[in-house]
Each structure stands twice: as C-alpha cells, then as structure tokens.
Amino acid sequence: MNHPDLDMQDIAQQLRTLREELEAQSKGSEGARSTVELDQTTVGRLSRMDALQGQAMANAEEERRRLMMRRIAAALMRIDSGEYGACIECDEWIEARRLAFDPTVLKCIGCAR
C-alpha cells in the first residue's frame, strides 16, 4: 500500500514533470559536454584550460541529472508496486512533508541519520 497521506497521482505527475525538466536540461547542455578542441593554433592554452574545466563541470552536472533520473524512475516504480512512502530500512511511513520536499527519498529521517 502506498503512503496513505499522499495523492499518488499528484506525486507521480510531479516526478514525471521533474524528469522532463531534467531531460530538457540534459539536451540543452550537450554542447558544453562535447569534446574540447585542442588545436593550439586556434585557441590559446588558457582558453583550452577554461574549456576543459567547463566541460568537466558540465559532465558532473550531467551525472547528477542521470542520478536524479534514476531516483525518479525508482520512485515511479515504487508507486506502481504500492510501496511508495515506506522507509526501505524500517518499513515505517516516511513523513509526508519529507516526501513533499523530495519525492525520491527512500528513508525516514530516523534511518537517514
């Protein structure tokens, strides 16, 4: 049984909307994650270093987006299986305010410590 104090349709819609936003951000950052041109005749050394640093930051952001998308997919699967809102450690209900803040959370506040 899913969390009794939450509207599962609303939570699922929030998760799908968040997933769509993350996918749009990912698509928008493809250029920043592309290979950096290392030709010294067209770009100076410091500019290349800045480009490499920008690429590394964009790749790190993308990895965070992928992690969040996996968490969203897992939350949607828990909704479908009727397990959404139960702590994965103690099996007690996670507080509704905690789930409202982060609908992908897996543990109650006591077990998360």
C-alpha positions as CSV (number, residue, x, y, z in Angstrom):
1,M,0.0,0.0,0.0
2,N,1.3,3.4,-0.9
3,H,1.6,6.2,1.6
4,P,-1.9,6.9,3.0
5,D,-1.5,10.7,3.4
6,L,-0.4,11.4,-0.2
7,D,-2.1,11.7,-3.5
8,M,-0.2,9.2,-5.7
9,Q,-1.4,10.7,-8.9
10,D,-0.1,14.1,-7.9
11,I,3.3,12.7,-6.8
12,A,3.6,10.7,-10.0
13,Q,2.9,13.8,-12.1
14,Q,5.4,15.8,-10.1
15,L,8.0,13.1,-10.7
16,R,7.3,12.9,-14.5
17,T,7.4,16.7,-14.8
18,L,10.8,16.8,-13.0
19,R,12.1,14.0,-15.2
20,E,11.0,16.0,-18.3
21,E,12.8,19.1,-17.0
22,L,16.0,17.1,-16.4
23,E,15.8,15.6,-19.9
24,A,15.5,19.1,-21.4
25,Q,18.4,20.4,-19.3
26,S,20.5,17.4,-20.5
27,K,19.6,18.1,-24.1
28,G,20.5,21.8,-23.7
29,S,23.9,21.0,-22.2
30,E,25.1,18.6,-24.9
31,G,27.3,21.3,-26.5
32,A,29.0,22.1,-23.2
33,R,29.8,18.4,-22.7
34,S,31.2,17.9,-26.3
35,T,34.9,17.3,-27.0
36,V,37.2,20.3,-26.5
37,E,39.3,21.3,-29.5
38,L,42.9,21.0,-28.5
39,D,44.4,22.8,-31.6
40,Q,46.9,25.4,-30.2
41,T,46.8,27.4,-33.4
42,T,43.1,28.3,-33.0
43,V,42.8,28.5,-29.2
44,G,45.2,29.7,-26.5
45,R,46.4,27.5,-23.7
46,L,44.3,29.3,-21.0
47,S,41.2,29.2,-23.2
48,R,41.6,25.5,-23.7
49,M,42.0,25.0,-19.9
50,D,38.8,27.0,-19.3
51,A,37.1,24.9,-22.0
52,L,38.2,21.7,-20.4
53,Q,37.1,22.9,-16.9
54,G,33.7,23.9,-18.4
55,Q,33.4,20.5,-20.0
56,A,34.3,18.7,-16.7
57,M,31.7,20.8,-14.8
58,A,29.0,20.1,-17.5
59,N,29.8,16.3,-17.3
60,A,29.5,16.4,-13.5
61,E,26.1,18.2,-13.8
62,E,25.0,15.6,-16.3
63,E,26.0,12.8,-13.9
64,R,23.9,14.4,-11.2
65,R,21.0,14.7,-13.6
66,R,21.3,11.0,-14.5
67,L,21.4,10.0,-10.8
68,M,18.2,12.0,-10.2
69,M,16.5,10.5,-13.2
70,R,17.3,7.0,-11.8
71,R,15.9,8.1,-8.4
72,I,12.8,9.3,-10.2
73,A,12.4,6.1,-12.1
74,A,12.8,4.1,-8.8
75,A,10.1,6.3,-7.1
76,L,7.7,5.8,-10.0
77,M,8.3,2.0,-9.8
78,R,7.6,2.1,-6.0
79,I,4.3,3.9,-6.7
80,D,3.3,1.3,-9.3
81,S,4.2,-1.5,-6.9
82,G,2.4,0.1,-4.0
83,E,5.5,0.6,-1.8
84,Y,5.9,4.4,-2.2
85,G,6.4,6.2,1.1
86,A,7.7,3.3,3.2
87,C,11.2,3.6,4.6
88,I,13.5,1.0,3.0
89,E,15.1,0.3,6.3
90,C,12.5,0.2,9.0
91,D,9.4,0.0,6.8
92,E,7.6,2.8,8.6
93,W,5.9,5.6,6.7
94,I,8.2,8.5,5.7
95,E,6.8,11.8,6.9
96,A,4.6,13.4,4.2
97,R,6.5,16.7,4.5
98,R,9.8,15.0,3.8
99,L,8.3,13.3,0.7
100,A,6.8,16.6,-0.4
101,F,10.3,18.2,-0.2
102,D,12.0,15.3,-2.1
103,P,9.6,12.8,-3.6
104,T,12.5,10.4,-4.4
105,V,13.7,10.0,-0.8
106,L,14.0,6.4,0.4
107,K,14.4,6.6,4.1
108,C,12.6,8.2,7.1
109,I,14.5,10.9,8.9
110,G,15.5,8.5,11.7
111,C,17.1,5.9,9.4
112,A,18.7,8.6,7.2
113,R,20.9,9.8,10.0
